[in-house]
């Protein structure tokens, strides 16, 4: 399961954008978008320009580690995904300290434009003092 270079042997698969699917299914918001699509992250984010602004949290598995091991450079998507999410107001985290390379290539994000503000804490004075 991977995106092949043009002219490579493979099977052509019809696809729809996430924006189209969300519109057709009347999806008004996404609480968590989990994506692990074997190097097709670039294609997916191109098709979710509207939906991303209504997405609260993301967990996106990139596959740069496969390119690092000699695989196709098309698998190198982490920088692109990171930039896309930052442009759309996400605060990001990764696990760069993980020993497994695939875990280091996951990007976790919270859409700061949609995040609820911290609840105000009210402290009651029970001693009766003003």
Steps between C-alpha positions, in 0.01 A plus 500: 500500500684805377488778245697399191695719263329587173544222249549233766301180498210515738127537528323829440261577782228762482514744786307793643624789705423522869337838433260337251420213738438735793270715289306205358461341845419832673797473734515831682807426713757231567609436858795277410652434160729194508693452179748225410489464124845378401644809333180647356483771768586771246206400283264488799588843637454655157142374512412630844559875478154571648457206735828563681362827636216301664728229638585515870780241533724307261731203521677454167750224432765606250746256347826689463673210675433286190668757275790510749536121454535536123133507404331748269547867575122534453471351848666810645192698609564609860622852418210561261240378750659704778492821293140440392384455859692803627346715225156391625561593863601166650731463796717196428686234692713205398685225683850561369642311800328172404729213408275375218534716185133473403397647835736795444317566171157547660371856534243580767311828486236714665321768301555806720231689311241248621639413842282608788662767714611383842220508750519796736568387852306682767634478851249550775604674821342284769664679790262794474783748441460755224 
